[in-house]
């Protein structure tokens, strides 16, 4: 891999600007928590695991800056405000809230041990860096496990970008594809372009080309045509939040692909780290779905494609009921949706 | 309706330029058959019934110009060349070939009666103008019939543009919606944007707004989300070619909507004139599917949205098997797919 999605550096949190790919490969440096929050909101960085890493780094960076500005004295009071800032960026991906909880634990343990604030901030930085490293390890593990369900000479369809760009690296759905490719199993990846923000066209096609994995781009509405024609052996997508019963929120359009795949008996897998599972929600109906700006639908890269003032719906995610999901590929194994709660909660 | 899709005028065939809607309302005049053929190929005019009208007018215009240029003597030899030119524009919509056959009949009858070539050309013009008028009448009739299947306060989803712009006027799928709207039955139309060429965003949204029919634009991949949520009471789409068994070729993406609609028991109707039915084909597998240029997928209104050189598939149509179709709304009645051949061929 010749790019880094997100990295901690002395001057701040460095991210590849995903709004400008594939035309430009530009890295931006967020120098405080506000800039990290804006990068998440405007989708400079996106993808549930990557948002989690960014939020953790945002907390560490925010507290580092607070330490510089206000000193050790008032620091503890600022912690929750920094977390709230980052929590308010995007509602659906649970990895963001999971990462903030991890950072809260680090902070309160450090405070509980009576460490000086400067030491506690160092622990926050170390924790954020570790979340990033663990994410890559997790993806390599789930990719290796997931490769087992990919048949030889597979034609695999994916939606949106659950790739290295959506994570600290390697990817979830694309991690499975990468691992299967390393085993010589991938004949072709069909990448849905994924309107409105075209993460499939802009990001999935770009990162698979980089890795010389054969990829063909299609519009979202072509998936049924190719699945019906027998041109797809397997579907694998990522997830933004998985409820306890296996219902899965993922990028808008995932539900349609899942319904079509089942109609033609094509296996449909979700690939995600366990941090994407929200056991506090009984089912997908409880997952908050972000509604984004109408401009994303009526204009594409600044080109207006619809009449002015037309009404628009723009839900960023949909929920695929567990019944449509063949299996959920995690770093701890591949589970049927109904096995998640009993098997993972008893670990 | 405050616009005309296509009209015969002294100087040539005048069309609203559908590639420039909704940003500009520009009319172009095709002054010979070559210009009509180019307008069809480049989708200045599109939609199966509109293509049929354009092809008929293209033949009339072509022969009128030939008469001016070569005189009466060599005229008969030119007829088939003009037909071939127009037949080679687009392969899927059968209305084009149906219209050319009608023009051939007119020509051979005129020749059979020994009419002077100038008189025969006048008959071609009259026939083309009549095909246009009949198309509007046909749509009003099928619209009125189709409105009966639309429930009160209906939320109707449509894909692509099977509207006044796709026909000489009034529309097929949008004809049903217009007639239902005149009866006060339409609560909301959900318009799929219809990538790659965005006929839903650019054309359907535009013409429904013109008629003050409430329309909300969504990306294609949102259809499943809204159908699953119970926000759609009925789907109605047009058709480019219907095989004898009811299998229906229509704009790419139609198949996916049909599969999703059936999953949630939402009625899925095809609205088309009988001229769209090709009884010479036993089933949809025999319908030729046009593959269009990759540029339509990788760039949107000139804005590149994918990596250079990425492989692309771009089938312009898909085939929805009859099993997914609740009914086919024609000017001669509403038929179950399996009733088409027995009931219409015995008329």
Interface residues (C-beta under 8 A of the other chain):
Chain A: X22 X23 X159 X190 X192 X193 X194 X195 X196 X198 X201 X202 X205 X206 X209 X214 X215 X216 X217 X218 X219 X220 X221 X222 X223 X224 X225 X226 X228 X252 X253 X255 X256 X259 X260 X263 X297 X298 X300 X301 X302 X303 X304 X305 X306 X307 X309 X310 X311 X312 X313 X315 X318
Chain B: X22 X23 X159 X190 X192 X193 X194 X195 X196 X198 X201 X202 X205 X206 X209 X214 X215 X216 X217 X218 X219 X220 X221 X222 X223 X224 X225 X226 X228 X252 X253 X255 X256 X259 X260 X263 X297 X298 X300 X301 X302 X303 X304 X305 X306 X307 X309 X310 X311 X312 X313 X314 X315 X318
